[in-house]
Amino acid sequence: MSDTKPVFRVLLRAQIAPGKEEAFEEAWRGVGNAVTGDPANLGQWLLRSNDEESVYYIISDWVDEPSFRVFERSDQHLEHRQRLHPYRTGGSMTTMTMAVDLAKPLAVAE
């Protein structure tokens, strides 16, 4: 049994206005770097759906739920949401805790 705490994961689904996908990705890069700079954040990923047009998924991992909730209520996060809002037409958020991790280390291209 491991002594490490399970990762708290947030999954966001974002519907983007058609034609604004490229601008959304650029805006997200600026916001994403600020999120990953938070000491409680373990990493963040932006994924474009292959099945639904103009739909993105954002995954972010946190050391625990309380730390994420502090960030979620912060002025910094409110500013991020305001910067991304003009591109979104809808979305949802799901939170979860890692039950089992069988991930392989990611290969790094040289």
Backbone as CSV, one residue per row, in Angstrom:
resi,resn,N_x,N_y,N_z,CA_x,CA_y,CA_z,C_x,C_y,C_z
1,MET,0.833,-1.185,0.000,0.000,0.000,0.000,0.880,1.252,0.000
2,SER,0.485,2.231,-0.781,1.281,3.444,-0.932,0.887,4.484,0.109
3,ASP,1.865,5.295,0.524,1.605,6.384,1.449,1.215,7.678,0.730
4,THR,1.241,7.666,-0.595,0.923,8.879,-1.340,-0.593,9.096,-1.389
5,LYS,-0.981,10.360,-1.369,-2.391,10.716,-1.448,-2.862,10.582,-2.891
6,PRO,-4.123,10.193,-3.092,-4.624,10.105,-4.471,-4.756,11.491,-5.095
7,VAL,-4.548,11.553,-6.379,-4.641,12.806,-7.134,-6.107,13.214,-7.249
8,PHE,-6.371,14.512,-7.096,-7.697,15.068,-7.339,-7.689,15.606,-8.762
9,ARG,-8.623,15.135,-9.587,-8.644,15.498,-11.005,-9.914,16.270,-11.331
10,VAL,-9.756,17.288,-12.169,-10.875,18.081,-12.649,-10.941,17.909,-14.164
11,LEU,-12.132,17.592,-14.659,-12.357,17.437,-16.093,-13.395,18.470,-16.523
12,LEU,-12.975,19.372,-17.379,-13.880,20.389,-17.923,-14.192,20.052,-19.370
13,ARG,-15.443,20.210,-19.745,-15.859,20.070,-21.141,-16.273,21.460,-21.595
14,ALA,-15.647,21.955,-22.657,-15.915,23.306,-23.136,-16.394,23.266,-24.582
15,GLN,-17.573,23.813,-24.825,-18.077,23.979,-26.181,-17.650,25.371,-26.631
16,ILE,-16.988,25.417,-27.770,-16.430,26.669,-28.286,-17.229,27.121,-29.505
17,ALA,-17.439,28.407,-29.627,-18.156,28.946,-30.780,-17.416,28.558,-32.059
18,PRO,-18.125,28.000,-33.040,-17.472,27.616,-34.295,-16.696,28.783,-34.895
19,GLY,-15.493,28.481,-35.339,-14.621,29.485,-35.928,-13.713,30.173,-34.923
20,LYS,-13.937,29.949,-33.623,-13.119,30.589,-32.591,-12.159,29.606,-31.906
21,GLU,-12.034,28.408,-32.462,-11.207,27.378,-31.832,-9.746,27.791,-31.708
22,GLU,-9.179,28.324,-32.778,-7.761,28.710,-32.744,-7.518,29.827,-31.724
23,ALA,-8.406,30.804,-31.670,-8.280,31.895,-30.704,-8.448,31.368,-29.277
24,PHE,-9.357,30.416,-29.094,-9.536,29.806,-27.779,-8.254,29.107,-27.328
25,GLU,-7.655,28.314,-28.218,-6.418,27.607,-27.867,-5.329,28.593,-27.468
26,GLU,-5.203,29.675,-28.186,-4.178,30.676,-27.867,-4.454,31.315,-26.505
27,ALA,-5.703,31.672,-26.255,-6.058,32.263,-24.958,-5.834,31.258,-23.838
28,TRP,-6.157,29.989,-24.081,-5.992,28.964,-23.055,-4.517,28.786,-22.695
29,ARG,-3.634,28.861,-23.673,-2.195,28.742,-23.378,-1.761,29.768,-22.340
30,GLY,-2.203,30.996,-22.482,-1.845,32.039,-21.526,-2.412,31.769,-20.144
31,VAL,-3.648,31.337,-20.078,-4.281,31.014,-18.804,-3.688,29.735,-18.217
32,GLY,-3.454,28.748,-19.061,-2.945,27.453,-18.600,-1.612,27.558,-17.886
33,ASN,-0.735,28.409,-18.373,0.565,28.575,-17.724,0.422,29.130,-16.314
34,ALA,-0.551,30.002,-16.115,-0.779,30.548,-14.778,-1.333,29.475,-13.849
35,VAL,-2.180,28.593,-14.361,-2.740,27.512,-13.539,-1.636,26.545,-13.119
36,THR,-0.805,26.144,-14.057,0.256,25.193,-13.715,1.298,25.800,-12.794
37,GLY,1.311,27.115,-12.684,2.214,27.772,-11.749,1.740,27.709,-10.308
38,ASP,0.492,27.335,-10.087,-0.014,27.203,-8.717,0.668,26.013,-8.054
39,PRO,1.189,26.174,-6.839,1.922,25.087,-6.187,1.114,23.807,-5.990
40,ALA,-0.208,23.910,-5.934,-1.045,22.717,-5.730,-1.389,22.012,-7.034
41,ASN,-1.094,22.637,-8.171,-1.407,22.032,-9.458,-0.301,21.079,-9.883
42,LEU,-0.698,19.890,-10.322,0.262,18.863,-10.743,0.417,18.779,-12.256
43,GLY,-0.417,19.493,-12.984,-0.341,19.467,-14.444,-1.709,19.733,-15.042
44,GLN,-1.703,20.157,-16.295,-2.948,20.496,-16.968,-2.799,20.196,-18.456
45,TRP,-3.900,19.750,-19.072,-3.881,19.359,-20.476,-5.118,19.887,-21.174
46,LEU,-4.939,20.330,-22.412,-6.052,20.741,-23.268,-6.154,19.716,-24.385
47,LEU,-7.344,19.146,-24.545,-7.569,18.124,-25.567,-8.735,18.534,-26.451
48,ARG,-8.566,18.362,-27.753,-9.626,18.673,-28.716,-10.359,17.369,-29.041
49,SER,-11.675,17.382,-28.967,-12.467,16.191,-29.249,-12.330,15.775,-30.708
50,ASN,-12.220,14.485,-30.933,-12.237,13.944,-32.292,-13.659,13.600,-32.720
51,ASP,-14.590,13.569,-31.769,-15.955,13.137,-32.035,-16.963,14.277,-32.131
52,GLU,-16.665,15.392,-31.475,-17.600,16.513,-31.448,-16.888,17.772,-31.911
53,GLU,-17.449,18.405,-32.919,-16.846,19.621,-33.457,-16.903,20.745,-32.429
54,SER,-15.816,21.485,-32.311,-15.709,22.655,-31.440,-15.835,22.325,-29.957
55,VAL,-15.493,21.094,-29.585,-15.526,20.687,-28.176,-14.110,20.379,-27.717
56,TYR,-13.777,20.892,-26.536,-12.475,20.663,-25.909,-12.689,20.094,-24.514
57,TYR,-11.684,19.365,-24.062,-11.645,18.875,-22.690,-10.384,19.423,-22.033
58,ILE,-10.527,19.875,-20.815,-9.389,20.351,-20.035,-9.301,19.460,-18.806
59,ILE,-8.151,18.860,-18.626,-7.898,18.024,-17.457,-6.843,18.720,-16.622
60,SER,-7.102,18.832,-15.335,-6.072,19.356,-14.446,-6.017,18.490,-13.201
61,ASP,-4.810,18.215,-12.752,-4.568,17.396,-11.568,-4.078,18.273,-10.430
62,TRP,-4.571,17.979,-9.219,-4.286,18.778,-8.031,-3.880,17.867,-6.890
63,VAL,-3.122,18.414,-5.960,-2.663,17.601,-4.827,-3.831,17.135,-3.970
64,ASP,-4.898,17.940,-3.891,-6.088,17.537,-3.147,-7.235,18.485,-3.484
65,GLU,-8.442,18.091,-3.089,-9.611,18.913,-3.399,-9.599,20.268,-2.692
66,PRO,-9.267,20.333,-1.398,-9.269,21.650,-0.753,-8.353,22.663,-1.454
67,SER,-7.188,22.223,-1.911,-6.272,23.135,-2.615,-6.870,23.608,-3.930
68,PHE,-7.533,22.695,-4.639,-8.197,23.090,-5.885,-9.295,24.112,-5.601
69,ARG,-10.089,23.874,-4.554,-11.208,24.771,-4.240,-10.707,26.172,-3.874
70,VAL,-9.574,26.261,-3.195,-8.983,27.572,-2.902,-8.648,28.280,-4.212
71,PHE,-8.012,27.570,-5.137,-7.685,28.157,-6.436,-8.953,28.528,-7.197
72,GLU,-9.943,27.654,-7.178,-11.189,27.877,-7.920,-11.886,29.166,-7.478
73,ARG,-11.782,29.512,-6.208,-12.433,30.713,-5.671,-11.542,31.956,-5.741
74,SER,-10.340,31.815,-6.242,-9.390,32.927,-6.248,-9.721,33.961,-7.324
75,ASP,-9.268,35.190,-7.080,-9.420,36.252,-8.077,-8.700,35.892,-9.369
76,GLN,-7.567,35.219,-9.242,-6.790,34.818,-10.415,-7.623,33.892,-11.312
77,HIS,-8.316,32.931,-10.715,-9.132,32.006,-11.507,-10.325,32.727,-12.145
78,LEU,-10.921,33.645,-11.421,-12.030,34.422,-11.977,-11.567,35.181,-13.220
79,GLU,-10.380,35.756,-13.153,-9.819,36.455,-14.310,-9.621,35.498,-15.481
80,HIS,-9.130,34.288,-15.215,-8.937,33.284,-16.281,-10.264,32.963,-16.959
81,ARG,-11.283,32.729,-16.148,-12.595,32.384,-16.705,-13.131,33.528,-17.566
82,GLN,-12.915,34.754,-17.132,-13.387,35.908,-17.907,-12.659,36.010,-19.246
83,ARG,-11.378,35.647,-19.274,-10.609,35.700,-20.528,-11.077,34.636,-21.515
84,LEU,-11.549,33.483,-21.002,-11.969,32.389,-21.878,-13.457,32.438,-22.229
85,HIS,-14.227,33.161,-21.453,-15.679,33.195,-21.637,-16.131,33.599,-23.040
86,PRO,-15.511,34.577,-23.693,-15.994,34.987,-25.018,-15.962,33.876,-26.071
87,TYR,-15.197,32.835,-25.835,-15.067,31.754,-26.811,-16.050,30.613,-26.549
88,ARG,-16.560,30.528,-25.341,-17.380,29.386,-24.935,-18.865,29.602,-25.200
89,THR,-19.534,28.521,-25.588,-20.985,28.549,-25.724,-21.643,27.635,-24.695
90,GLY,-20.855,26.870,-23.966,-21.381,25.971,-22.943,-20.273,25.103,-22.403
91,GLY,-20.622,24.306,-21.408,-19.624,23.404,-20.848,-20.088,22.800,-19.544
92,SER,-19.223,21.987,-18.970,-19.526,21.336,-17.702,-18.225,21.005,-16.983
93,MET,-18.349,20.686,-15.697,-17.191,20.314,-14.895,-17.514,19.047,-14.118
94,THR,-16.561,18.127,-14.087,-16.662,16.899,-13.304,-15.394,16.786,-12.480
95,THR,-15.539,16.408,-11.213,-14.353,16.193,-10.375,-14.286,14.724,-9.992
96,MET,-13.068,14.278,-9.737,-12.863,12.867,-9.402,-11.569,12.696,-8.627
97,THR,-11.454,11.554,-7.975,-10.235,11.205,-7.257,-9.683,9.924,-7.865
98,MET,-8.392,9.907,-8.116,-7.733,8.758,-8.714,-7.932,7.532,-7.829
99,ALA,-8.475,6.472,-8.405,-8.662,5.213,-7.679,-7.490,4.278,-7.931
100,VAL,-7.066,4.162,-9.199,-5.952,3.300,-9.585,-5.183,4.007,-10.684
101,ASP,-3.873,3.979,-10.626,-3.019,4.631,-11.620,-2.128,3.577,-12.250
102,LEU,-2.399,3.226,-13.506,-1.584,2.277,-14.239,-0.849,2.949,-15.397
103,ALA,-0.695,4.264,-15.318,-0.081,5.033,-16.402,1.380,4.670,-16.584
104,LYS,1.784,4.633,-17.840,3.192,4.479,-18.193,3.803,5.869,-18.273
105,PRO,5.083,5.985,-17.981,5.731,7.297,-18.159,5.622,7.721,-19.618
106,LEU,5.396,9.000,-19.844,5.306,9.510,-21.211,6.688,9.499,-21.857
107,ALA,6.716,9.097,-23.120,7.976,9.104,-23.862,8.310,10.541,-24.235
108,VAL,9.556,10.892,-24.144,10.009,12.228,-24.500,10.805,12.141,-25.792
109,ALA,10.376,12.923,-26.787,11.085,12.938,-28.074,12.400,13.692,-27.905
110,GLU,13.429,13.178,-28.518,14.727,13.841,-28.439,15.033,14.561,-29.727
